[in-house]
Amino acid sequence: MELIQKQKVKHPLEPLSTEEIALAVKVLRETKHLGAFDRFVSVMLKEPKKSDVLLFDNSKSLDREAAIIILNNTQNACFEATVSLTSETVVSWVHVPGVQPTIMLDEQIECEIAVKEDVAFQAALARLGVMDASLVMVDLWSAGNFGGAYENSRRIARPLCFLRSKPSENGYARPLGIIPVVDLNEMKVLQVEEYPYKAIPSQPAHYALAETGPLRADLKRIDITQPDGPSFAIDSHEVNWQKWNLRVGFNAREGLTIHTISYTDGGVKRPVLYRASLSEMVVPYGDPGPTQNRKNAFDSGEYGIGQLANSLELGCDCVGYIRYLDAAMTNSRGDTVVIKNAICMHEEDYGILWKHTDWRTNEVEVRRSRRLVISSISTVANYEYGFFWYFYQDGNIEFQVKLTGILSVGCLTDGEKPLYGTMVAPELYAPNHQHFFNVRLDLQIDGNENSVYEVDTVPAPLGPENPMSNAFMAKSTLLAVENEAVRDLKLETARYWKFVNDNVKNDMNQSVGYKIVPGENCFPFAAPESDLIKRAGFITHHMWVTPYDPDELYAAGKYPNQHAGGDGLTKWSKQNRSVENTDIVVWYTMGHNHIPRPEDWPVMPAAYTGFLLKPTGFFNCSPALDAPPTLKKTAASGGDTCCSREGHG
């Protein structure tokens, strides 16, 4: 009987199951008498209070609740609901005025159909010599907010259009100078903007296997095998690997989330992060041309990274001994949708973990590094984004975004040289653009009371105490309040930030902590008065720190779609709350500055950007000392030897 009871207990951070989603939809639909014009933007777990989660002992389930966002097409109105799955009741129902929720996948499909059927659009195609609308691709692009009448009164989109010569071709090679403005509530084309075009590009840009040239014939096969199985174990969404313990989550907006990350040190389970997620991302384009200058897509807040996740395939997206997790959500009609294999989990060899050769004794000690990989990949129109969390044996945590897919391009006339982009093929150029990602890190370094220090490396003063003029030191500055904690990288001082718990000391009486090691980064080039910066103020600084607030989840605010701006981090941080020795959240912004290359066409080799969280004083010594040496086969003996050897005198 006790075993049966245990099986019924569900961890409070367990994602909603398909049955729970269906129940939440049913309860809300029946209670609020929802009709055909009420669209389900998202249905996801309403996470319980952090304090309740941390006290959870697996003896009794907490109340399960679903957070639901509804768009009513006839009223152009957004509603937020909370449904109790435990009591099967609607706990709250609130109208949120003046906002536009995330664009739904169904809307993208319906928008393309509506545009192709529109008479004015067909006439515009005919003026370009295009008579078959079925070969036109209509990519729904968010409208942003540039002060126009439609942007403040309707739910609209400004799709970009492309032409295929046949259904299977890469249509992005032939952009059209036509932008339909679409009311997504009515699925009606309001107007068709036409921009002068000399000619539609004629050259194809094949990348599919069936249409590319001869393949390399000298590539030998690599097999990655784990005959004894993986070193990780999964119980529902709880993962144990080496000394790491964590939970995996997923939702329609953020996609992959990681929760309650801890590392077992000396038999003690020590927390590091309570929650880590992609908070927001935005892709601003730097071309002032009329078909390009409104392209500022908030791919998370406007489109939903989770609902656009791929179903990953073994041997293609992930290689090795793979464990997949599905993602459950709804379509806009409230029907349950399951993205199979939305999350991939596997182990990778990662080169040398540590090594030393004692040249006097010829004793060698070497350990190979292994890392746990948890990943998801989403397709947002022409681009693909891979989101990868890595966990290492030495206590490191890494987040990496892999950018690939197809460039969004524009047309050139004969002899034209693009000023704001790069020519990538005859008659085609790719505009300059940037990709900004903000990651929200809800810290829990050995407890909830954490602080942030900025560390700059500075030269020591000249004088008798620095006789060779070579000395330098690390200078730490406490960031005590929000205004102090809005910070930028500084290459001149090798600046980084460390997140510490000043209440817990290591054996050297140092505060335990982690530091963030930045990867590639940049600043935005849009002017401070631009509509982009008004709406995406979080990209103006690399790091922000706020006190924990469960309602502050997204760097640009909850509803960036068509929002005029001023929400999110730029609003919250003005409160100048204390962030010293308290429950805090770190928001790290990283930017990839993309000046396109011909080598990025017709499909872009993956570009990487990310950061590393590295223990600094968290352990008393290297936590990787106990990593076992690798066994290797030897041809001479046919047996196993160890990648560690003793000297021979």
N, C-alpha and C positions, 0 to 999 in steps of 0.2 A: 504493500500500500504506500509506503514511504517513497519507493522508486517512482510510482505513478505520479505522486504529488510533485516530486522534483521535476519530472518531465513537463509538467504543466507550467512551471515557473519560467517566465520569459524575461530575459534581461531588459531593463528599461530603455536601452539604446538599440535594441534589435530593430532593424528596419521593418516597416509594415509588410505583412504578408499579403498575398493576393486576396485571401479570404477577408483579411481586415480592411483592405482597400474597398472591396466590394460592399462590405457591411457599412463602412463610413459613407460611401456614396448613397446607399439605399436609405440610411437613416436621414441624411441631409435632404435628399430628394423628396422623401415622403413628408418630413416635418415642415420644410419650407415650401412645399408644393412647387418644386422647380420644374420648368418646362423645357421645350426644345431650344429656346433662345438662351438658356443658362448653360454656359460652357465651363467645364472643369479645367481650370488653368493648371492646377497641381493639387495632388493629394499626397501628403508626406507625414512622417512621424512628427508629432509635436513633442519635442524632447522634454522630459521632466526637469524639475529644478536640479541644478548641479549638486546641491547639498543632499537631495534625496538619492541621486544616482550614487554618490560616494558612500552613502550609508547602506546601500543595497547589499544584502547578505545571502541572496539566492534562496531565502526561506519563503518569501511571499512576493508575488508579482505586484508591481506598482500599477496604478490605473493607466491604461493605454489610451492615448488620445491621438486624433488625426487633425492636422492643420490643413485646411482646404481654402483655395482661392477660387472664386467664381467670377466670371465675366458675363453680365447680361447684355446681349447684343442689342436688344431693342432700347434699353435705357442707357447704353454706353456707360454702364456702372460696374464698379468692382466691389466685391464683398469678401470678407474674411470670416471663416467659420471654424469653430473648434467642435469636434464631435468626440464624445466619450465612447470608446469601444467597449468599455467595461459595463456602463449602464445603458448603452445604446440610446443616447440622448444628445441633442444639440446643446452644448455648453454655452456657446456664444455665437452671435451673428451680427456683424458690424459692416456698415457701408463705409467704404474708404473713398471719399470724394476727390475728384481732380487728379486721378492717377490712371495709368494704363498698365495692366499686368503684362507679364511675359508673353511674347508671341508663341502661340501653340503650333505644334507640328502640323496639325490638321489645317490650320489657317494657311500655312505655306502651300499645301497641296491645293486647297480651295482657291487661293489667290491666283495661282498659275492658270487654273481652268478659267476663272473669271476674266482674266486679262486676255487670254487667247480668244475668248468668245466675244470680246468687246468690238463693236463695229469701228469705233474711232481708232482703236489699236490696229485692227486689220488694215485700215486705210493708211495708217502711218507705215506699216510694213510694206504695203503695195508701193508707196513712194520710194522705198528702198529697193524695189524689185523683188521682194519676198512675197510669194503668193501662197505658200504652204505654212500656216501658223503652227502646224503640228511639230515642225522641226525647230521651233523657237523654245529656248529655255528661259523661264522667268524665275529669277532668284529673288525671293522676298528679302529686301533690305529694310531695316528699321529706318524710320524717318528722322529720328532725332528731334531736336527742338531748336529752331532758328528764328522763332518769333512769328511764324506764319499763322494764318487764321485756322487752317486745317489742323495744325499741330496742337492747338489748344482746345479744339472743339470736337474733333473726331478721332477715332482710332484708325490711323492710316499707316501705309507702307509706301516706299518708293522703290519698287523692284528694279533690278538691273537685268537687261535682256541680252541674250546671246543666240547664235544661229548654228545649228548643226547642218551638215550636208547629208547626213544619214543618221538614223536613230542612235547608233552606237558610238558616234564620233565625239571627240573632245570639243564640246561647243564653246568652251571658254576661249578658244582661239579666234572666235569671230564675235566680238562685242558689237552691239548695235547702239546707235545714238538715240535711243528711245527710252524714256522713263515714264511709265504710267504711274499716276498717283491713285492709290486704291483705298477706299473705305473698307476696312476689314470687318466691320459689323454688318454692313449691307452687302459685302463682296461685290462692290460696284466701282468701276473705274470713273474717277471724278474728272480727270483730265489726262491728256497724253502730251508730255513734253518731248519735243523733237529738236535735236541738235545737229548742226551741219556735218555731213559725212561725205567725203569724196568717193569712198568705195568701201565695201565690206571686205576685210582681209580675205585673201584667197588661199593662203597656204595652210594645210592641215597641221595639227600638232599632236601626232599619235604618241601614246605612251602605253597602251594596252599590249599585252603579250602577243595577241593575234596580229597586230599591225606594226610592230617594231621590226627592226632589221635583224640580221643574224645575231644570235646570242653568243656570249663567251663560251668557248669549249674547253677551257683549261682550269675550270673551277672544280676542285675536288670536294667530295662530300665530307661534312662534319656531322658527327653524331654526338648528341649530348644525352647521356644516359645516367640514371640513378637506380641501379639494380636493387638497392635496398629500400627504395622509396625516398620521399623527401624528408628533410629534417624538421619540417614544420608540421603542426597539427592544427586542424580547424574544427571547432565545435560551433555549429551554426555560423555566426559571424565573429566569433572570438578566435584569435590566432595566437599560438605560442610558437616561437622560433628561437632557438638558442636561449638567451636570457631575456628576450623581449616578450612582452604580452601586450596585446592591443585588440581593438575591435574595429571592424570595417563597416562603414555605412555608405549609403548611396541615396541621392534624391534627385528630383527632376531638374532642380536649378543648379546646385553646386556640383552634381555628379559625385565623384569619389570623395568620401570623408574618412578621416582616421580618428579614433577616439581612445581615451584612457590608456595612453602609451606609458608603459613602465618597463624598467630594467631591473632584474633580480641581481643584487650585488651582495655577496656574502650571506646568501639566504634571505635577504630582505628585499621585498618588492618595492622599488623606489619609483614614484611617479615622475614623469618628465613633461608630458603634455596632456591636457584634458581633451582638447579637440583641435584638429588641424584640417583646413579646407581651403579651396580656392574661393576667395570672397567675391572677386569681380575681375573682369578683364575687358580691355577696350583696345580697338585697333583703329587709330586715327591715320588718315591718309594726308599726304603733304602736297597734293596737286590742286591748284586753284581752279582747274577746268570745271565746267558746269556738270559733267557726268561724274566727277570725282570728289568735289569739295564738300559734299555732305556725308561722305563715307566715314563714320565714326561708330563702328558697331560695338556694342556692349554684349559680347558673346555669351556671357553668363546671365546677366540680369535681363537682357532683352530677348534672348533665344532659349536659354536653359541648356547648359552643358550636359546635364544628365539625360534629358529627353532625346538628345542627339547622339547618345553613345552608340558605338558600334557593337555588334556581336562578334567577339574576337574568335580567331581560328587558330587551332593548334598547328605549329610549324610555320606559321606566317606572321601573326602578330606576337606570338609568344612561343619560345622554344625551350624544351626540356620537359621535366616532370611537372605538369601544369595542374593547378586546381582552379576551376572557374566558379564564379558566383554570379547568379542572375540578378537583375534589377527589376522590381515591380513598380508600376505606376499606372496612370490612366491616360487615355486619350481625352480629347476635349469633350466627348460625349459621356464621359464617366465610365466607359468600358475599361476593364482591367487589361493592361498591356504588360507583357514580360519581355525585357530585352535579355535574350539568352547570352550567357558568357560576357556580361557587361564588364566584369572585373576579372583580371588575370592575376594569379599569384604563382610565383616560382622562385627558385634559387639560381644564382649565377656565381660562377667563379669570377673573382675580380682582381686577379693578379696577386702580387705579394702583399701580405698583411704586415709582416715585419721580418727582418733578417739581419744577422750579424755573423761575420767570419772573424774568428780570432786567428790572425795571421801567424802568431807565435806557436800556437798549438795545433793549428789547422782544424779546430773545432768549428763546426758550422751549425747554426740554428736558423731555420727558415719556416715560416708559416704562410700558407696561402690564405687569401681573403675570400670570404664568401659573403654574399649579401642576399637578403630577402627582398623581392621585388613585388610591389602591389601596384597595378596599373589599370588605366582605362583610356580609351581613345574616342574622341568625338569628331564628327564631321559637321562643320558649319559652312554650308554652301560650298565654296571652292577650297576652303582650308581644312586640314586635319590638325588636331591638337592631341598629343599624347601626354597624359599626366601620370607621372611615375613617382612613387614613394619608395625609397631604399632604406633598409635598416642593416647596419653593419655590426660586426663582432666586436669592434672597439668602442661601441657606444655612439657612433655617428648616426645621424639621420639626414637624409638628403631628399630634396624635392627637385624634380626636373620636369620641364616642359619640352616636348619634342614637337617642333613645328614642321609640317610638311603639307602636301597637297598641291594645289594649282594657284598660281598668281592671279590676282584680279587685274586685268589688263585694259588698255585703251588703244585706240587706233592712231596711226600716223599717216601723213601724206608723204608723197615721194620727196626725199631729200630733207624731211623735217627731222630735227634733232631735239629730243625731249629735254626740257630744262628741269623738270621736276620728276624725272624717272629715268629708266634705262631701256634702250631698245633691246628687246629679247628675241625678236624674229622680224623678218620683213613685214612692214606695215603695222607692227605691234610694239608697244612699250608697256612696261610695268611701272606704275607710280611708286615713288618713295612712300614708305609708311612705317609705322611702329606698332609693336605689340606690347602692351603693358598688362602685367598680371599682379594681382594683389592676393597674398596668402594670409589668412587669419590664423594666428597661433595663440590659442588659449593656454597659457602657461600653467604648469603645475610642478615646478622644480622642487621636489621633496616637500610639497605642500602648496597651499594656495597663496601664501604671503611671499610675493616675489618683487624684485626691483630690477631696473635696467640701468646699466652703466655704459657710457660711451667711452671707448678706449682709443686714444690717439698715441702714436709713437712719435716722440719728440726728441731732438738732440739735446744733450746735456749742455749747460753753459760752459763756455771756455774758461779755463783757469787752472789753478793748481790741482783741483780734484779731477781734471780731465786733461792730463798732461799730453796725450797723443791726439786730442781733439777728435776722438772716435766714438765717444760714449753716447748712447741713446737709451731712453726709458719709455715704458708704457704708462701713460697718464690716464687715470680713470676718473670720469665725472658722472656723479649721480644725476639722473634725470628724474626730478621729484614730482613735477606736475605736467599736465598734458602739453602746455605750450612749450615747455623745455624739451619735450620728447618728440617733437616733429623735426626729424633730422634727415641729413643727406650724407651720402658717401663722400669721402675726401681722400683721393689717391695720394696726396702729398704727405698724409700722416698715416697711411695704411689703416684707415679708420674701420673699426668694427664695433659691434655692440655685444655685451654679455648680459645674460639674464640670470640672476642669482637669487638665492634664498639666504639672506643675511642672518637668519635665525638658526641655520644648520651649518656646521663647520666640518671640514675634513681634518685629517690628522695633523696638517700643517697650520691649523687654525685659520684656514681660508674659507670664505663663503662658497658653498657648493653652487655650481652653475653650468650653463651652456653658453656658447657664443655662436653668433651667426657669421658664417664665412660667405661673403657675397660672391656670386658669379658675375656673368655679363650684366651690365646695367647701363642706363642712359637717362637723360632728361627729355621731357616733351619739347618740341620745337614750336608748337602752337602758341600764339600770344596769350598772355594772361586774360585779356578781355574776350578771347574767343569763346564761342558757345561750347566747344569741347571742354575747355578748362572749367567753365561754370558747372558742367555736368559731371566731370571726372576729375575733380580737384585732388583726389587721392594720388594721382600720378605726378603731382608737382613735388612730392617728397618721397624718399626711399623708405623711411620708417616712421610709423606713428605708434603711440602707446596710449591705450585708454583703460580705465577701470572696467572690470567685467560687467557687462550688462547683457542679459540673454536676448534682448530685443535688438542689439547692435551686431548684426551678422554680415552686412554687405557694405563694402567700402564706399559705394556710390549711392547708398540708400536702398530701400526695399523695392522701389518702383522706378528704375531709371528710364524705362521706355517712355519717350516723349516728355520726360520731365525737364523742366526749365533749368534745374540745377540747384546747388546749394545744400544738398542733402548728404548724408553719410558722414565720413570722417571730418570733412571741413566744418560741418555743423556741430558734431559731437565734441570735437576737441576744443571748441570755443568756451566750453564750460570750465576748462582749466582745472579739472578735478585732480586730486592727488593720485599718483601712480607709484608711490613709494611704499614698500613693504605691505602690499595689499594684493588682492586678486586682480590680475591685470591680463590684458590681451595685447599682443604685439601684431602689428599689421605691416608686412614687408612688401614693398612694391618693386618689381623688377621689370626692366624694359629691354626689348630686343629691337634695335634700330636696323631696319631692313632697307638698305639701298640695293635694289635687285641687281642680279647678274644674269648674263645669258645662260649660265650654268643652272640657273633656277627654273629654266623652261625646257620642256613643257610640263614637267612635274618636278617639284622642288625636293632635292635631298634634304634630309632632316637637319634642322638647326636646333641647337640646344641652349636653354637658359635655365637657371635655377640657383639654389643656394644650399649650403651645408650647415647643419646644426652640430656643433662639436663640443664634447664635454670639456669644461675648463675648471678644474678643481672639483668636479662632481665625484671623481674617484680618487683614491689615495695613490694609485699607480696605474699602469696600463691595464685596462680590463681585458686585454687580448692575450695576456700571458698564458692563460689556460687553454688557448686554442690548440687542438691537437695537430701534430704534423701530418702531412698528407702521405698516404701510402701510394707507392708507384710500382708498376710491374717492371721487372728487369729481364731482358732477353736471355742473359747468361744463366740465371738461376731458375727462371720461370716462376719465381716467388715474389713476395712483396718486400720492398725495402722502404725505409722512412726518409723523407726529405729533411733529415737532420742527422748529422754524423759526428762521431768522435774522432779526435786526432789520433795519429799513430806514433807520436813521440818524435 
